[in-house]
């Protein structure tokens, strides 16, 4: 029997996120965020398998968090990114999103 239960709880939230496409910085909004990754609403999705650094503005942090991740899928309205590893402060700040 298979389960669709995700390893990490997703929080539906629109946060500013930035990433590079070539020499250009693209600013977009998240659709949801978890400790495992993020869905980014964008028409400038990076190709599958691309490793990039994402600057995520988390309300609990004074500066955007720079988080490395890999594009795991994309669709017409955006892309899903899997985070590589989070530092303690990013983990704490993402956990704060589900607390209100």
C-alpha positions in Angstrom: 0.0 0.0 0.0 1.4 3.4 -0.9 0.9 6.7 0.9 0.8 10.2 -0.5 1.8 11.6 2.9 4.7 14.0 2.6 7.6 14.0 4.9 7.2 17.7 5.8 4.1 19.7 6.4 3.5 22.3 3.7 2.3 25.8 4.7 0.3 27.7 2.0 2.0 31.2 2.1 3.0 33.8 -0.4 6.5 35.0 0.3 9.0 36.8 -1.9 11.7 34.6 -3.4 14.5 35.5 -5.8 16.6 33.3 -8.0 19.0 33.8 -11.0 18.1 33.0 -14.6 21.4 33.5 -16.4 22.6 37.0 -15.4 19.1 38.2 -14.4 17.6 38.0 -10.9 13.9 36.9 -11.0 11.5 37.8 -8.2 8.5 35.6 -7.7 6.1 34.5 -4.9 5.9 31.1 -3.2 2.7 29.1 -3.2 3.7 26.9 -0.3 6.8 26.2 1.8 8.0 23.3 3.9 11.2 22.1 5.5 11.7 20.0 2.4 11.2 22.6 -0.3 9.1 25.2 -2.0 6.7 25.7 -4.9 7.4 29.0 -6.7 4.8 30.7 -8.8 6.7 31.8 -11.9 6.6 31.8 -15.7 10.5 31.7 -15.6 10.9 28.2 -14.2 14.4 26.7 -14.3 15.0 23.4 -16.0 14.5 20.1 -14.2 17.6 19.2 -12.2 19.0 22.7 -12.0 20.8 23.5 -8.8 20.5 27.1 -7.7 20.5 29.4 -4.7 17.2 30.8 -3.7 16.8 34.0 -1.6 13.6 33.4 0.5 12.2 36.2 2.5 11.0 34.6 5.7 9.0 36.9 8.1 10.9 35.7 11.2 14.3 36.7 9.7 15.7 40.2 9.2 17.4 39.3 5.9 16.4 36.9 3.1 17.7 33.3 3.7 20.0 32.0 1.0 19.0 28.3 0.5 20.5 25.9 -2.1 18.0 23.6 -3.9 17.3 21.5 -6.9 14.4 21.9 -9.3 12.4 18.6 -9.1 9.5 19.5 -11.4 7.9 22.4 -13.3 4.5 23.2 -14.8 3.0 26.1 -16.6 2.5 28.1 -13.4 5.8 27.4 -11.6 8.3 24.9 -10.3 8.9 22.7 -7.3 12.3 23.0 -5.6 13.8 20.5 -3.1 16.0 22.2 -0.5 19.4 20.6 0.0 20.0 21.4 3.7 18.7 24.1 6.0 20.7 25.8 8.7 19.1 26.0 12.2 17.8 29.6 11.6 16.0 28.7 8.4 14.5 25.6 10.0 13.2 27.7 12.9 11.9 30.4 10.6 10.0 28.0 8.4 8.5 26.3 11.4 7.3 29.7 12.6 5.1 29.9 9.5 2.8 27.2 10.7 2.5 28.8 14.1 0.6 31.8 12.7 
